[in-house]
């Protein structure tokens, strides 16, 4: 099942207009007039009209017949359309609610550490402190990260990234639901991270996963195959995502490897699973959320941005800042054009202009910078980054917009077949009143049993019809979230 940014959502069915009460009044007058006229015309000569039999045929029988026909008319004109509309509107409500939940899901950042060649990078780029750094085209280094005796530069970098998070890492590790995800050039750097972990006197020995720089992460998806375990013989999954993940990503230039073309930068992001946030929502307060991304071709960025804004992940009037990095050629020009024409007054911030040309680690640095500014009360931040043959856009927000699709009372489908019961009882009474036999016989018993079976079938059909309508709706519109 894949998420659709342009979901096919049917319009809400309007509430059916009930028949006017005058229709039932006219129906009664017609039935009563016909019955009275037939009774008078066919009444035996010489038999007094002041009798119970005359009242039966002229009044009782037409009243019962009117009840039966009125119930059937109400069933066909009001009850069936209202029932169908209620079931479909309830399904539509669930579809819209599920889609909004899915569109506003993402990764919760508990804390982050950014090591960049320029200090206070996020604050300066937004103009909150000092002057914005300007180093376009300049390859910069992390001068304050150096190797020492027995400690490699990579290990020193990992230690510097994890030190500010040490208390949170220790607590996360003790909960036995923690792992480190390392994104860098070489898998053997896991040993350097373990050495840094040991020097910080952090408990136990963490599990470390390595992913190469070409791998992209879906903020709203499953990062690794073993995060979800399928239950045997079912379509259900068990969520085995660790409660805490520490993402370490960096780019360091190797000494003596010739002229460098990328600036050095590093970032650490401590993220929490959605399950953990839901379980400890009163204890854990995320710094920010990296919300679901939308990926599109470079020449379709305007459409991607329009769909992202239409999803209302965040309040549009609070979005004032736009971050980008490593966009070139068509991707850059199309993105800038889309941002300019989207109807929002966005201030652009380019990481490459601030600290020089960037390596793939910029994908996380930009997210961390945007998260920090969202945490500092600067509102939701729009981020644009390159993807293969396209551009990926996402919002970073302190909190996503809440899902608030109002439930209406008319969405509650009535599963009690009242009109059908009235029609059945009226038919039963009408037949017994019209029966020439005054004693309970075989015909009356068989007919009564038939009515009882019909009533049971009315209940069964009402529930079965509900199921058919629900299945039909989800066959047409399901699988979009």
N, C-alpha and C positions, 0 to 999 in steps of 0.2 A: 504494500500500500504506500503510495507516494503522495506527498503534500502538493496541493495545487494552489498557486497564488491567485488564480482566477477561477474560483470554484463555481460550479454550475448550481446555483441556489434558486429554486422556484419562488415565485411571488407568494406571499401569504394569501391564502384563500379568504375572501371576505365572509363575514357572517351572513348566513342565509336569511332572507327576509321571510318571516312567517306569513302564512295566509291570513287574510283579514278574518276577524271573527264573523263578519257578515256572510262570508262564504258558507260557514257552518250553519248560520241562522237560515239562510236561503235553502240550504240542503235539507234542513229539518222541515221547513214549510212545504217544500216540494214533496218530500216523502210522506209527510202527514196528510197533505191534500190528496195525493194519489191514493193512499191507504183508506182515507175516509170516504172518498168517492167510490172506490171499488167495494168497500163494505156496504155502503148505502145501495149501490146498484145491484149487488148480488144478495142483498138481505132477503130472506124468504118472506113472502107476503103473509100477513097475519101474525107474524112473530113479533112480539113487542121489542122495541129497540132498547128499552131500559133493562138490559141484562148484562151479565158478566161477559158473555161471549162477544157482544157488540163492543164492549170496552176493550176486550182482548185484541180484536182485529183492527179496531179503529184507532186505538191509542197505544196499547202496550207493545204490540208487534212493530209498528213504525218507530217507536222510541228506541227499541232494542236494535232495529235495523239501522237507525240513524247513528247510534253509538258505534256499530260495527263499521259502517261506511266512513264515518268521520275519523275513526282510528286508522283505517287504511289510507285515507286521503292525507292525514297528518304524517303517517309513516313515509309515504312517497314524496310529499311536497316539502316537508320540514325536517323530519327526523333523519332520513337517509342522507340528504345533502349536509346537514349539520354534523352528523356522525363522521362522514367522510372528510369534511373540512377539518374537524377537530383532530382526527388521527393524523392527517397529513401536516397540519400546522404544528402539532406536537413533534412530529418527526423533523420538520423544518427547524423548529426551535433547537432540538438536539444537534442537528447538523450545523447550524450557525454557531451554537455555543462551543461545540467540539472544534470547529474550524478556528474560532477566535482563540481558544485555549492553545491549539497547536501553533497558530501563527505567533503567539506571544510567549512561547517557551524558549528556553535557551540555557546558557551556562551562567551559574551564579559565581561571581568572583568575591571571595572573602577578603583577600588582601593581595597586594602586588608590590614588586620591587623592580625598578627600572634603573639600569646602569647605562648611561649614555655619555658621550664625550662632553656634552654641555650639561651643567648642573641645573636643577629645577626646570627641566625641559618643558613639562606640560604647562606649568604656571607662566613661564616666559612666552611660550608660543601663543597662549591666549591673552597675553598682556596683563595678567594679574600681578606679576612681579617683574621688575626690571625690563630690559629690552629683549625683544624676540631675537634668538640667534639666527644668523644668516651665514651659511657655509655651503652654498650650492657648488657642487662639483669637487669639493675638497674632501679627500679621504682622511677620516679622523680616527684616532685610537683612544682606547681606554687607558689613559696614562696611569691611573691609580690602581690598576690591576697588574701585578707583576709576580713573577715566579720568585720563590725564595728557596733556601736550602731544603731539599727534600719535598718541596711542594711545587707542583707544576702550575703554570699560569691558569690552566683550565680548572684545576682543583681550587686555586685561590679565588677564581671567579665564582665557582659554585658555592664556596663558603660565604662569599660576600653577598650572594643572592639569598641564601637561606638564613643568614644570621638574623635579620630583622623579623623573620617569621618563626624563629626557633620555638617560642612558647606555644604557638598554634600548631606547629609541626609535631611537637612532643605530645600534645593533647590528642591530635588526630591519630598519631601512631598508636597510642594506648587504646584507642577504640577499635583496633584491628580491622580498620576499613580504610586503608591508605595505600597509595602507590605514587611513585614519581614517574612522570612521562618526560622524557628527554628528547628534544628535537635539535639535532646538530649534525655535523658532517660525519662523525665516526661513532660506531656503537661502543668501541672500547673506552669511550669517555665515561661510561658508567662506573668504572673503577675510580676515576677521579672524583666523581660525585659521592661515592661511598666513603672515600677518604675524608672529604669535607664534612660529611655527616658525622663521622667518628670524631673529628676535631671539635665539633660543636657539642659533643657529649649528648647527642640525641639518642633516645631509646631504640632498642631492637635494630633490626637490619631491614630497611625498606625494600620492597619490590621495585625494580626499575625497568621500565619499558623504553625502548629506543625506537624513534621513527625518523626517517630521513627527511631532508628539507623539502622534498617534492610532495610530501603527503599533506593534504588539506584536511582540516577537521570541521565537521558539521556541528555547529553549536546546538542544534536541536535534534541531532541524530545519535546513533550509537558509534562510539569512537573505535571500539575493538569488538571483534566477533564474540569473545567470551564474556562480554558485558551482559549478554542475554543468553539464557539457556532455555532451549525448547523443552517443554514437557512431552514425554512420550505419548504418541497416539492422539495428540491434541494440537490445536493451532495457537496455544497459549505459551507465553514466555515468562520466565522468572528473571527479574531485574537483578543482576549481580554487579552492577556498577559500584565501584568503591565510593564510600561516602565522601572521601576527600581525595583530591588529586593535586599534586604539585607539578605544574608544567614549567620546565626549565628549557629555555631556548636562547641561543647565543650565536654570535659570529665573531671569531677572533682571527686575525690575520697571522699567518705563520711567519716567524722571523726568518729572513734570508731566502724567502721564496720569490724574490723579484718584486716588481712594482705591483702594488695593491690597487684594486679598483672598487673596494667596498669598505665603508666605515665599520668600526667595531661597535657593537651594541649587545646588550643582554637583558633578559627579562625573566622574572619569576612570577607565576600566577598561581595562587592557591584557590582552587575551585571546589565547589561542593555539588554533589548530585542533587537533582530535583527531589528525589525521595527523601534525602536527609534534610533539605530545606523545609519540606512539608512536615516532617516529623518534629523538627526543632525550630519551627518558625518564630517562637517566642524567645529563643536563645541565640540563634544565628541571625545576624543582620548583614546581608551581602553588601559589599562596597558598591557593586553595580551588576547589571545583567548584560551579557552578550546575547542579543536576541537573534532569532532565526534569520539566516542570510537568504538573499535571493541572488541567484547566479544567472547571468544572461550573456548573450553575445555582445561584443563591444559596440556594434552599431544599433543595439537594442537597449542601451542603458536608460534612455528616456522612458521606455515602456516598463523596464524593471523598477525604476524609481517610482513611477506612477502606481504600480501595483503595491510596492512597499508602503507608500503613503496611504493608499486606499485601505490597507489592512489595519490601520490605526493602532499599530503596536504601541505608539507613544503619542501624546498630544502634539499635533503639528505646530501649534502656536508657541511651543516651548523649545523647538529645535532651532538653534542659532549657530551651531558650529559643524564644520565638515572637515574630516580628516582624510588624507590620502597619502599613498606612498607607492613607488615603483610602477606607476602608471605611465605608459609611453604611447606615442603615436595616436592611432585611432582611439584606443581605450581612454587616453587622457583627454583628448579633445571632446569626445562624445560625452564623457562623464562631466566635464566642466560645463558643457552646453546643457546637459540635462539638469544639473544643479541650478544653473542660471535661470532656466525656464520652468522650474517646478513650482514657482509661486511662493517660495520661502526665501527670506533674506538670510543667507548662510555665509558665515565668515570662513574662508578656506584656510586650512593649515596643512602644509606639506612637510613630511618628515625629512625627505631628501634635501629640501631647501635649508632646513635647520641644521642638520648634522651630516650632510653629504650623502653620496650614493649608498643605497641600502641593499643588503642581502635578504634572502627569504625570511629571516627572523623578524623583519619589519612587520610582517602580518600580525605578530603578537605584540610588538612594541606599540604599534598604533592603537590596538585594542586596549592595552594597559593605560596608555595616555588618555584615551577617551574615557575609560572607566574612572580614572582618577578625577577628571574634570566633572564627570557626572556626579561623583561622590561629593565634590566640592560645591555642588549646587548650581552648576552651569547648565543644567537642563540636559535632555537627551542629545547624544552626539551621533552624527551620521558618518559612517566609515566606508570608504571605497578602496578596494585592493584588486590587483590583477588575478585572474584565473586563466587557465589555458584557453586561448581564443576568446576571452571575455573579461567581464568585470563582476566582482561579488560586492554586494552592498549589504550593510546591516546597521541597525541602531544599537547604541550602547546607552543604557538608561539605569538610573537608580532603581526604578521600579517600572515594569511594563504597565500599560493601561489595564485596568481591571476589566474582566468580562462581565458585561451587564446587559444581557438580553432579557427584557421583561417577559415574565410568564403571564399569560392572560387566562382568566377563568374559563373562557370558551375553548381552550385547548384540551380541557378534560373531557374525553369522550365518554358518553354515557353507555355503559355496558349492560344496563338493565333494560330489557326489551319491553317497555311499558306499552307502547301502541300495539305491538303484536299480542300481548296478553289481553288487552281490552278487546281487540278484534276477535280473538279466540273465544273468550268468555261470552261475548255478545253473540257470536255465531252459535255457540252451544245453547245459550238461552233461547235464541230465536228458533232453532230446530225443535227444541223441547216444547216451546209454546205452540208451534205449528203442528206438532205430532198429533195425529187423530187418536192415538191410544192414550188413555188416562192412567195407565199402569206402567210400571218400569219393566221393560221387556228386553229382548235380545238386542233390538235395534238401538235402544237408548244406551245399553251397556257398551256395545261396540263403538257407538259414536263418541261416548264419553272417553273411552280409552284412546280413541283416535285424537281427540282434542288434547288429552294429557300428553301423548307422544309428540304432538305438534308443538305444544308449549315447551317441552324439553328441547326439541330441535331448534326452537327460536332462541333459547339460551345458547345452545351450542353454536348456532350460526352467527350470533352476535360476536362471540369470542373469536370464531374462525374468520369472520369478515375483518375483524380488527387485525388479526395476524396477516391476512392476505394484503391488506392495505399497507401495513408496515413493511412487509417484505417487498412489495412492489415499489415503494418509495426508495428503500435502500438499494434495490437493484439498479434503479435509475441514477441515484445521486450519491451512493456510498463510495467509499474509497478515495475521498478527496482530502482527508486530514492525516 
